[in-house]
Amino acid sequence: METRVAIIGIIVEDPESIPTLNEILHDYREYIVGRMGIPYRPKNVNVISIVVDAPQDQISALSGKIGKLPGISAKAAYSKV
């Protein structure tokens, strides 16, 4: 199956959703190339970027599941290859 490289940008405003977020990321671990998280204390948010190499439907599913969590926003940007 053809895969694409993408980055999923995540902003966490509700820390209570973090355990569920980590469970979802664990479920998709086979597609995750790397992850970087930055706590931004002045605004009381966490910013996370996830690099994935996966089929487009899996990237969309992952981003959608994350975006449905309370207090969490997620957007995916895809490479052209």
C-alpha positions in Angstrom: 0.0 0.0 0.0 1.3 3.5 -0.9 2.2 5.7 2.0 2.6 9.5 2.4 4.8 11.5 4.8 2.8 14.0 6.9 3.0 16.1 10.0 0.2 16.3 12.5 0.2 19.4 14.6 -1.5 19.1 17.9 -2.4 21.7 20.5 -3.4 20.4 23.9 -5.4 22.9 26.1 -6.9 20.3 28.4 -4.3 18.1 30.2 -6.9 15.6 31.3 -7.1 14.4 27.6 -3.4 13.6 27.5 -3.7 9.9 28.7 -6.3 9.2 25.9 -4.1 11.1 23.4 -1.1 8.9 24.3 -3.3 5.7 24.0 -4.3 6.8 20.4 -0.6 7.5 19.5 0.4 4.1 20.9 -2.2 2.4 18.6 -0.6 4.1 15.6 3.0 3.6 16.7 3.9 1.6 13.6 3.4 4.7 11.4 5.1 7.3 13.7 8.5 8.4 12.6 9.1 10.9 15.3 7.4 13.1 18.0 8.3 16.4 19.6 6.4 18.0 22.4 6.8 21.5 23.8 5.1 22.7 26.9 4.3 26.4 26.5 3.7 27.5 30.0 2.9 31.2 29.4 -0.3 30.1 27.6 -0.8 26.9 29.6 -0.8 24.7 26.4 1.3 21.9 25.0 2.3 21.9 21.4 3.1 18.5 19.8 4.2 17.6 16.3 4.0 14.0 15.0 5.7 12.9 11.8 4.1 9.9 10.2 4.7 7.7 7.2 1.4 6.0 6.5 -1.5 5.4 4.1 -3.5 8.6 3.7 -6.6 7.0 5.2 -4.6 6.1 8.4 -3.3 9.6 8.7 -6.8 11.1 8.4 -8.1 8.6 10.9 -5.4 9.4 13.4 -5.8 13.2 13.0 -9.6 12.8 13.3 -9.5 10.8 16.4 -7.0 13.2 18.1 -9.1 16.2 17.0 -12.2 14.8 18.6 -10.7 14.7 22.1 -11.9 17.4 24.5 -9.5 20.4 24.7 -7.3 19.2 21.8 -6.9 20.5 18.2 -5.2 18.7 15.4 -4.4 19.4 11.8 -2.4 17.3 9.2 -0.2 18.6 6.5 0.8 16.2 3.8 3.9 15.9 1.6 3.4 15.6 -2.1 5.2 12.3 -2.3 
